[in-house]
Amino acid sequence: MPLTLPLQQQQQHSLQHSLHLGSIASLRTVVAVAVLAALVAAAIRIVLAAHDRLVQRAAGTDDVPDAWIQQQRVLYGRVLRISDGDGFRMMHLPVLERWLLFGTPRTGSFRESLFIRLAAVDAPESAAFGNPAQPFAAEAKAWLANCIDGRIVRVKLLRRDQYGRLVGMVYVSQTFCLLSRTINVPMELLRKGLAVVYRSQGAEYGGLRGEFERVEAEARRKRRGLWALDRRDFESPGAYKRRTKGDVIA
């Protein structure tokens, strides 16, 4: 005849089994809550990042967070005004706004625009503060206006200069006979002989310094633009600014 546990032992065994099952259920609940919390946190981060990139618009130069510059964030915007041969103002267009506009005209206040300084190059100085314009200053400004004024450009942020402007590598898409190509704006300005490589403190090249140096050497060799000037008449923008120090902005 099989032996049976006393009733008390059976009850104790049953209680231990129930406690064991309860512990497993509690552990599963804790894990499920932890996973859910992690998923919610990740979703919030994704939403905030999407808002940051798709929706958030920098209304002015000072509104651009330093984090965007540290990340070398790429911004898109419509060019509102050409300031000189290497600077312009643009209205920042976040991704969602750019999709909705899809090429429609956009105007805006200059107070709600970003001041962009072309990276890597230095164009001849325009007339300012009683100082005359350098040779080819008007040509550089006209070329830049023809290239990007009123168009949507792509700007890779590199730094904020001492005047608060955003220094960036600027690109624009051009279409000719249904063929589209993207050009590096400062590189093309340099290729035309309408600027020199910027070599002052804080210069940024976006990893392309060798290419900028090569393009400048080619323009000089072929005597394009300002390189066609007589050596006695040639003064680099940097030398001009040092001579008129305190009167002009780099």
Helices and strands as residue ranges (DSSP letters): H 7-50, I 51-55, G 61-63, H 66-70, E 74-84, E 87-92, H 95-101, G 110-112, E 114-118, E 121-122, H 137-148, E 152-160, E 166-176, E 179-184, H 185-191, E 196-197, H 209-221, G 225-228, H 237-243
